[in-house]
Every structure is written in C-alpha cells, then in structure tokens.
Amino acid sequence: MASLVELVPPSVTGLMLRGVFALPDPVKRLIVGAPVRRDGQELSLDAQLLLTMMRLEGERRLAGGSVADNRAGLARLKVLLPGMPARPVVTRAVDAGGVESRLYTPKALPDGSPLLVFYHGGGWVLGDLETHDTVCRYLAVHAEVRVLSVDYRLAPEHPYPAAADDALTAYAYAVEHAVEHAAELGADPAAIAVGGDSAGGNLAAVVGLLAERTPDFALLFYPATDLSARRRSRDLFAEGFYLTDADMTWFGDHYCPEEERRAEVKASPLLAEDLGGFPPAYIATAGFDPLRDEGEEFAKRLEKDGVRVALRRQDDLIHGFANTWSLGGRAREALSEAAGALRTGLYAGPRGGS
C-alpha cells in the first residue's frame, strides 16, 4: 500500500523537503536523532535528514523488483529535487554518432570553451538525460564549460558492453566535432574531459582508458570500478545509506549477466594492467557508500602508475550526493569543489590529448 507521502504529488513533497532542510540545525537534529557513526566517520546532518525523509517515502529502494518501477522511482527524485543555477543554460539535442545526447551551454560562454562529456549514473539500468539534468546544469555553470550529456543504452534491454560502446562512440563524436567541425559544439579541441557518477563514472573511466584520443581530464563521482569483486565498504555500508549491497548485485546481474566477462577492462577498469595512460583526474568518493573502497583503490592505482590524481573522500556523505545539490548544505559544497577541480583541470592544465 502506498504511504501517505507517496500519495502527495512529488512537486509538493519537494517543497516540504526543502522546507525541512531550511530548518535550524538543532531542529533537524531533533528530527533525525543521534548522530550516525561508522568506520571512524560521522554522517552529515544533511545526509541523515535526507535518509530520514526518504524513509518516509515508504522505504523506497533504488533497485530490486521490476526495472520499470525502479526507473520511475529515480525519475520521481528529479521532481523532488529540482534545481536551476542562477545563470541561464541553453540546451539542445545532439545526435552523437547515433547516441542521443544533450548539449548544455551556459549563457555568454564564448566559443572555444572546454567541454565535458558526461555519463549519468543509475547502475547501467536506470537514469537518463532528465534524471541528471540539474547536475549537468550545475557543472556547466560553475566550471564554465559546455556539457554533452550522453543517453547511452540501458540494460537489461541492452546488456554489457552496449553502454560502454555508446560511451566511446559519443566521446569520439565530441572529439571529431571539436577538431573538424568546431561550430557544431563550440568546444576547444584541446580541452575535452569525461565525467560521470556511479555507473557513469565507470563509463568515464572506461573511456579514459580505451579512447583513441585520451581525454584531457576525468571527473569521477563515486565510480564503480570493479564488477568482479567486492570490498570492505560493500559490507560496512550494505544497508541504510541509499545505495545498498543488494542494489549493486541487482545492477551487476542486469548489466553484465555473463559473470566471466566482468573482469574485462571495459566492465572493470580497475583491472587494467597499466593505468599510466589515464588523464589527470579528480575522484570524489562518499564515506558512507558501498562503492567507496573500489573508487579509492582506482585512484591509488592511478597514482602508482604515474597519473596525476586528486582523491577526495567526502567522508560524511552518501552515494548520489551530486544529485541533491539543490538542497544546499554539504552536498552543494561537495559538488562545488568538484566543479572547481574540473574548471582548474581544463583551463589551467596541459592542453592536447594523445
């Protein structure tokens, strides 16, 4: 049976949610109860409040059950958490080599600006251009870049390696059209980054390793980097922090049902023999996230193989924090930091891919 909150239109629930987040911290602490501590970390008050409000939605899970219901659930979050940066952003549809995409251009951004090719999260099964619209707008405005958001094919209708193939195709299109058809994207061909969150971070990592023309920078939010094994954080944060261990098992089974293929680099970039050709990177993990350890292991492997990498554990946040920036607080701070890293990496970093 639907909960009372689920019967309320998402737009109204969203207003209620933002109203609760605007309350003074002492009142919010009374609502959520005692602080949550695990593995030497304390969950932020904002994250704890968001989890409490999500539980009022009837213990909605990110995955499990039917694919259609899960896709609808993630789409509902887009309505619950709308957000528009103060600076207007122009969007238009782009056919990126046969892969539906959307180009975001902040108002007054000059031609020849850097470009971020972005892949949305959702476990390779959920998500689309709309679920990550606000994240793309925020990054475009605060990093002063164009963003090409890629609507890659989803599992189980299109299992591995369809998403990775689409990610590579869209990136190749961006490179070609920045170099040979500059007016098409208005991008600097010597400043093209890849980025994404969760499953999208996985796809961005795959592109960083396998693309013919290496990106100039990589921006990865809590990426999935190894589908073949589980690490300590999968057990530490298996339940209660939005993304669960069971969710990751469900996603993996839908995306790459042939378990023997999960060790391929196109599925698990962490398992590449040499990561030395990867672009400079900023990798953000969340402290209370089942994927925390594999994302951080990927960063350490990059550093070991000679890649310049900035690893930032947002130790008081949960998986998916980038999508909640419109609520303000810690999530917005974390996304702002990432946008700053992207801007620095593309405007001040070395130009030209190999």
C-alpha positions, 0 to 999 in steps of 0.5 A: 500500500502506498504511504501517505507521502507517496500519495502527495504529488512529488512537486509538493513533497519537494517543497516540504523537503526543502522546507525541512532542510531550511530548518535550524540545525538543532531542529533537524537534529531533533528530527533525525536523532543521534548522530550516525557513526561508522568506520571512524566517520560521522554522517552529515546532518544533511545526509541523515535528514535526507535518509530520514525523509526518504524513509518516509517515502515508504522505504523506497529502494533504488533497485530490486523488483521490476526495472520499470518501477525502479526507473520511475522511482529515480525519475520521481527524485528529479521532481523532488529535487529540482534545481536551476543555477542562477545563470541561464543554460541553453540546451539542445539535442545532439545526435552523437554518432547515433547516441542521443545526447544533450548539449548544455551551454551556459549563457555568454560562454564564448566559443572555444570553451572546454567541454565535458562529456558526461555519463549519468549514473543509475547502475547501467539500468536506470537514469537518463538525460532528465534524471541528471539534468540539474547536475549537468546544469550545475557543472556547466555553470560553475566550471564554465564549460559546455556539457554533452550529456550522453543517453547511452543504452540501458540494460537489461534491454541492452546488456554489457558492453552496449553502454560502454560502446555508446560511451566511446562512440559519443566521446569520439563524436565530441572529439571529431566535432571539436577538431573538424567541425568546431561550430557544431559544439563550440568546444576547444579541441584541446580541452575535452574531459569525461565525467560521470557518477556511479555507473557513469563514472565507470563509463568515464573511466572506461573511456579514459582508458580505451579512447583513441584520443585520451581525454584531457581530464576525468571527473569521477563521482563515486565510480564503480570500478570493479564488477568482479569483486567486492570490498570492505565498504560493500559490507560496512555500508550494505544497508541504510545509506541509499545505495545498498549491497543488494542494489549493486548485485541487482545492477551487476546481474542486469548489466553484465549477466555473463559473470566471466566477462566482468573482469574485462577492462571495459566492465572493470577498469580497475583491472587494467594492467597499466593505468599510466595512460589515464588523464589527470583526474579528480575522484570524489568518493562518499564515506558512507557508500558501498562503492567507496573502497573500489573508487579509492583503490582506482585512484591509488592505482592511478597514482602508482602508475604515474597519473596525476590524481586528486582523491577526495573522500567526502567522508560524511556523505552518501552515494548520489550526493551530486544529485541533491545539490539543490538542497544546499548544505554539504552536498552543494559544497561537495559538488562545488569543489568538484566543479572547481577541480574540473574548471582548474583541470581544463583551463589551467592544465596541459592542453592536447590529448594523445 
